[in-house]
């Protein structure tokens, strides 16, 4: 299927190159006419219109060549005629699409030539033994059967090499699509910062909701029951002359004591969920605590010579805790390993297990949430989990939050 998609892409690039060439001529005329009042609006319209040309090229690259190019930010014209005109003339995405149309001409010619030589000339030469004696294609007509067979072998070789030849010839076109049809580097960085800021806000709101829910549904309810039990016990003690009332008071106090211990345990878990006390002694100590509490044997290899910022330490800790919990619950593994290193301004964390594999984003394992948490500080998360295992999750974080 990829073979035919790439062949279609090679032909489509040639067609789009012709369309783009016509568009370039129109842009050139707009530039020449920009010296008068009519030319500037025309040029502005052509620059913004180039976004549509870029969108078509981007869709072709994605559907036929498998090149995943993110869409640039939509055009923001602003308010007022002059602002709209200025925004259109300075639209970076439109000018990048025009630049792509210009520099893709040699790349499109190369792709078309590769497709024509391999897929076009190959069948012609392959069928040479059928048509040579009729004098067709006089320039290629051989003098006899040996020559015809030789050309047939050459044609067979061209058809055999056609998929690789077209794929290689499309490499410049794929590179240009990734480079010029997506967001500009500055725009991509702004979009990433906006997304990570939104993730940070959502994560903070989710944490506050979880804390409120845990306090309301668990701790507050237990404290209420504790207060009621103590009040009832006080009433019973006031009438402690009766043996059965005294026994009832003891039972109420026992219940209040149990509720107090359970409430204290819930508060401790809640505090650890907000900020694990083990992190106060450093990430290595905190990870050692996680490894010791894991139901599976965990081989910990930690060397954090340069201590990360508190936010990065917390993210690394919670990601490790979630990954080890996934290993224990879902993987069927017999053992796991955690390796963490601080080097060259980065904190690199890797969690390995010998389980069944098959872990992936969006499979209900919480990995999407971990990726969102990691992206808040410009980190990266990668998963390698083939069927049958092993599973390796690698996390790369900056040592200092907010730095690369």
C-alpha positions in Angstrom: 0.0 0.0 0.0 2.9 2.4 0.8 4.3 1.8 -2.7 1.1 3.1 -4.4 0.7 5.9 -2.0 4.2 7.2 -2.7 3.7 6.8 -6.4 0.5 8.9 -6.2 2.4 11.4 -4.0 5.2 11.7 -6.6 2.6 12.4 -9.3 0.6 14.8 -7.0 3.8 16.8 -6.2 4.3 17.4 -9.9 0.8 18.6 -10.4 1.0 20.8 -7.3 4.3 22.1 -8.4 2.6 23.3 -11.7 -0.2 24.9 -9.7 2.4 26.5 -7.4 4.3 27.8 -10.3 1.2 29.6 -11.6 0.6 30.9 -8.1 4.2 32.2 -7.9 3.7 34.1 -11.1 0.6 35.7 -9.6 2.6 36.6 -6.4 5.4 38.1 -8.5 2.8 40.2 -10.4 1.4 41.2 -7.0 4.9 42.3 -5.8 5.4 44.3 -9.0 2.0 45.9 -8.6 2.5 46.7 -4.9 3.8 50.1 -5.8 0.2 51.3 -6.2 -2.8 51.2 -4.0 -4.4 48.3 -5.8 -1.3 46.1 -5.7 -0.9 45.9 -1.9 -4.3 44.4 -1.2 -3.8 42.0 -4.1 -0.4 40.9 -2.7 -1.9 40.6 0.8 -4.7 38.4 -0.5 -2.2 36.2 -2.3 -0.1 35.8 0.8 -3.1 34.7 2.9 -4.3 32.5 0.1 -1.0 30.7 0.0 -2.2 29.2 3.4 -4.7 27.2 1.4 -2.1 25.9 -1.0 0.1 24.9 2.0 -2.9 23.1 3.6 -3.4 21.0 0.4 0.3 20.2 0.3 0.3 19.3 4.0 -2.7 17.0 3.6 -1.1 15.2 0.6 2.1 14.8 2.6 0.2 13.3 5.5 -2.2 11.0 3.7 0.1 9.8 0.9 3.7 10.0 2.4 2.9 9.6 6.1 4.6 12.9 6.9 3.0 14.2 10.1 3.2 18.0 9.8 1.3 20.0 12.5 -1.0 22.7 11.2 0.2 26.3 11.9 -1.8 28.7 13.9 -4.9 30.2 12.1 -4.6 33.6 10.6 -5.4 36.4 13.0 -6.4 39.5 10.9 -6.9 41.8 13.9 -9.3 44.8 13.7 -9.4 47.6 11.3 -8.5 47.7 7.6 -4.9 48.7 8.1 -4.3 46.1 10.7 -5.8 43.4 8.5 -3.6 44.6 5.6 -0.5 44.6 7.7 -1.3 41.2 9.3 -1.8 39.7 5.8 1.4 41.1 4.3 3.4 40.0 7.4 1.8 36.5 7.6 4.7 34.2 8.2 2.8 31.1 7.4 1.7 32.4 4.1 5.2 33.4 3.1 6.5 30.1 4.2 4.0 28.3 2.0 5.1 30.6 -0.9 8.7 29.7 -0.2 7.8 26.0 -0.1 6.2 26.4 -3.6 9.4 27.9 -4.9 12.0 25.6 -3.5 10.0 22.4 -4.1 10.2 22.7 -7.9 13.5 20.8 -8.1 12.3 18.2 -5.5 9.1 17.7 -7.5 11.0 17.3 -10.7 13.3 14.7 -9.1 10.3 12.7 -7.7 8.5 12.8 -11.1 11.7 11.8 -12.9 12.2 8.8 -10.6 8.6 7.7 -11.0 8.7 8.1 -14.8 12.0 6.2 -15.2 11.1 3.3 -12.8 7.3 2.9 -13.1 7.1 4.4 -16.7 10.1 3.1 -18.5 10.3 -0.2 -16.6 7.1 -1.8 -18.1 8.1 -0.6 -21.5 11.5 -2.3 -21.4 10.1 -5.4 -19.7 7.7 -6.0 -22.6 10.5 -5.4 -25.2 10.4 -9.1 -26.3 6.8 -8.5 -27.4 7.2 -5.4 -29.5 10.8 -5.3 -30.7 10.0 -7.2 -33.9 7.2 -4.8 -34.9 9.6 -1.8 -34.9 7.8 0.1 -32.2 9.9 2.6 -30.2 12.5 2.6 -32.9 15.1 4.3 -30.7 14.8 1.4 -28.3 14.3 -1.4 -30.8 17.2 -4.0 -30.4 18.8 -5.8 -33.2 17.7 -9.3 -32.1 16.4 -11.5 -29.4 19.5 -11.2 -27.1 19.1 -7.4 -27.1 15.4 -7.7 -26.5 15.9 -10.0 -23.6 18.6 -7.7 -22.2 16.2 -4.8 -22.3 13.5 -6.9 -20.7 15.9 -7.7 -17.8 16.7 -4.0 -17.4 13.0 -3.3 -17.3 12.4 -5.9 -14.7 15.3 -4.4 -12.6 13.7 -1.0 -12.9 10.4 -2.3 -11.6 12.1 -4.1 -8.8 13.9 -0.9 -7.7 10.9 1.3 -8.3 9.6 1.4 -4.7 13.0 2.2 -3.2 13.8 4.7 -6.0 10.6 6.7 -5.6 10.9 6.6 -1.8 14.5 8.0 -2.0 13.5 10.6 -4.6 10.7 11.8 -2.3 13.1 12.4 0.6 13.7 16.1 -0.3 10.0 16.7 -0.7 9.2 15.2 2.7 12.0 17.3 4.3 10.6 20.5 2.7 7.1 19.6 3.9 8.2 19.1 7.5 10.4 22.3 7.4 8.1 24.8 5.7 4.5 23.6 5.9 4.3 23.4 9.7 4.4 26.2 12.3 7.4 28.5 12.3 9.9 27.6 15.0 8.9 30.6 17.1 5.2 29.8 16.6 5.8 26.1 17.6 7.5 27.2 20.7 4.7 29.6 21.6 2.1 26.9 21.0 4.1 24.4 23.2 4.3 27.0 26.0 0.5 27.7 25.7 -0.3 24.0 25.8 2.0 23.3 28.8 0.6 26.3 30.7 -2.9 25.0 30.1 -1.7 21.6 31.3 -0.2 23.1 34.4 -3.4 25.0 35.2 -5.5 21.9 34.6 -3.2 19.7 36.7 -3.3 22.2 39.6 -7.1 22.4 39.4 -7.3 18.6 39.4 -5.0 18.3 42.4 -7.1 20.9 44.3 -10.3 19.0 43.4 -8.8 15.7 44.5 -7.7 17.2 47.8 -11.1 18.8 48.4 -12.9 15.5 47.5 -10.6 13.4 49.7 -11.0 15.8 52.6 -14.8 16.1 52.2 -15.6 12.5 51.5 -13.0 10.9 53.8 -11.3 12.9 56.5 -14.2 15.3 57.2 -16.7 12.5 57.4 -14.5 10.6 59.8 -13.9 13.6 62.0 -17.7 14.3 62.1 -18.2 10.7 63.2 -15.4 11.0 65.7 -17.0 14.1 67.2 -20.4 12.5 67.4 -18.9 9.3 69.1 -17.1 11.4 71.7 -20.3 13.4 72.4 -22.3 10.3 72.9 -19.6 8.8 75.0 -19.6 11.9 77.2 -23.4 11.5 77.7 -22.9 7.8 78.6 -20.2 8.7 81.1 -22.5 11.2 82.7 -24.8 8.3 83.5 -22.0 5.8 84.2 -23.8 4.4 87.3 -25.6 1.9 85.1 -23.2 -1.0 84.0 -24.7 -1.3 80.6 -24.3 2.5 80.0 -20.6 2.2 81.0 -20.1 -0.6 78.6 -21.8 1.4 75.9 -19.4 4.3 76.6 -16.4 2.0 76.3 -17.7 0.8 72.9 -18.1 4.4 71.7 -14.6 5.4 72.8 -13.2 2.3 71.0 -15.0 3.4 67.9 -13.7 7.0 68.2 -10.2 5.7 68.7 -10.4 3.6 65.5 -11.8 6.5 63.6 -9.0 8.8 64.9 -6.3 6.3 63.7 -8.0 5.9 60.3 -8.3 9.6 59.9 -4.7 10.1 60.8 -3.7 7.5 58.2 -5.8 9.2 55.5 -4.3 12.6 56.3 -0.8 11.0 56.1 -1.6 9.5 52.7 -3.1 12.8 51.5 0.0 14.7 52.6 2.2 12.2 50.8 0.1 12.7 47.7 0.8 16.4 47.8 4.5 16.2 48.6 6.1 13.0 49.7 8.2 13.6 52.8 10.9 11.3 51.4 11.6 14.0 48.7 12.9 16.3 51.4 16.0 14.0 51.6 16.5 13.9 47.8 15.2 12.1 44.8 17.5 9.0 45.4 16.1 8.4 48.9 12.5 8.9 47.6 13.0 6.4 44.8 14.6 4.0 47.2 11.4 4.2 49.4 9.3 3.5 46.3 11.4 0.5 45.4 11.2 -0.9 48.9 7.4 -0.5 49.0 6.8 -2.1 45.6 5.2 -5.6 45.7 7.7 -6.6 42.9 11.4 -6.7 43.3 12.8 -3.5 41.9 16.5 -3.0 41.0 17.2 0.7 41.6 20.3 2.4 40.0 20.2 6.1 40.9 23.0 8.6 40.4 21.7 12.2 40.9 24.9 14.2 41.5 23.2 17.5 40.7 19.9 17.9 42.5 16.9 18.9 40.3 14.5 21.6 41.2 11.6 20.6 43.5 9.1 20.6 40.7 11.2 18.2 38.6 11.9 16.0 41.6 8.2 15.7 42.3 7.4 14.9 38.6 10.1 12.2 38.5 8.9 10.7 41.8 5.2 10.6 40.8 5.9 9.3 37.3 8.1 6.5 38.8 5.3 5.7 41.4 2.7 5.5 38.6 4.8 3.4 36.4 5.7 0.9 39.1 2.0 0.7 40.1 1.2 -0.1 36.4 3.9 -2.8 36.4 2.4 -4.4 39.5 -1.2 -4.2 38.3 -1.2 -4.8 34.6 2.1 -6.1 33.2 2.4 -9.6 34.7 6.0 -8.9 35.3 8.2 -10.7 37.7 10.7 -7.9 38.3 11.3 -4.3 37.4 14.2 -1.9 37.3 14.6 1.9 37.7 17.6 3.8 36.4 18.0 7.6 36.9 20.8 9.8 35.9 21.5 13.6 36.1 23.8 14.6 33.3 24.3 17.5 31.0 21.6 19.5 32.5 19.0 16.8 32.1 17.4 14.2 34.4 17.0 10.9 32.5 14.7 8.3 34.1 14.1 4.8 32.7 11.6 2.2 34.1 11.9 -1.3 32.8 9.9 -4.5 33.4 9.9 -8.0 32.0 6.1 -8.2 31.6 3.8 -9.0 28.7 4.4 -5.7 26.9 1.8 -4.0 24.7 1.7 -0.7 26.8 0.8 2.3 24.7 -0.6 5.8 25.0 -4.4 6.0 25.5 -4.7 2.3 26.6 -6.1 3.1 30.0 -2.7 2.8 31.8 -2.4 6.5 32.8 0.5 7.0 30.4 -1.2 10.0 28.7 -1.5 11.7 32.1 2.2 11.1 32.7 3.1 12.6 29.3 1.0 15.7 30.1 2.7 16.0 33.5 6.2 15.7 31.9 5.4 18.2 29.2 4.6 20.9 31.8 8.4 21.3 32.3 9.3 20.7 28.6 10.1 17.0 29.2 9.7 14.0 26.9 8.3 10.6 27.5 8.9 7.6 25.2 7.5 4.1 25.4 9.0 0.9 23.9 6.7 -2.0 24.6 6.5 -4.7 22.0 4.1 -7.6 22.4 5.7 -10.1 24.7 7.8 -7.4 26.4 9.9 -6.1 27.8 8.5 -2.6 28.4 10.8 0.4 28.7 9.5 3.9 29.5 12.1 6.6 29.2 11.5 10.1 30.6 13.8 13.0 29.9 13.4 16.1 32.1 15.4 19.4 32.5 17.1 19.6 35.9 15.6 23.0 36.4 11.9 23.6 35.6 11.5 26.1 32.8 14.9 25.5 31.2 15.8 23.3 28.3 
